[in-house]
């Protein structure tokens, strides 16, 4: 298994509204066993981001921004030293406004 964490949701529908019934988070202890404690914290926090409906954000890989917890690759988060939710609200030329984990959660809730 080459994944560090996975989150699966059960989704319900009432009318035209979707909601989560439950979420199952799995952490691959074998894969993250050699990680530093802050890197393990980042994996767990990333998966909890999925629990609250944040999706992977790989804009950093394409554009160099945003630098957020929800980057879908451990190696990228580790190289940036990211292990907690990030607040980003800035304009990137050619891309427009980019937002972070905190802004995503605030938008949803």
Beta strands, then each sheet from edge to edge (+ up, - down):
strand 1: 5-14
strand 2: 17-27
strand 3: 89-92
strand 4: 96-99
sheet 1: 1+ 2-
sheet 2: 3+ 4-
end
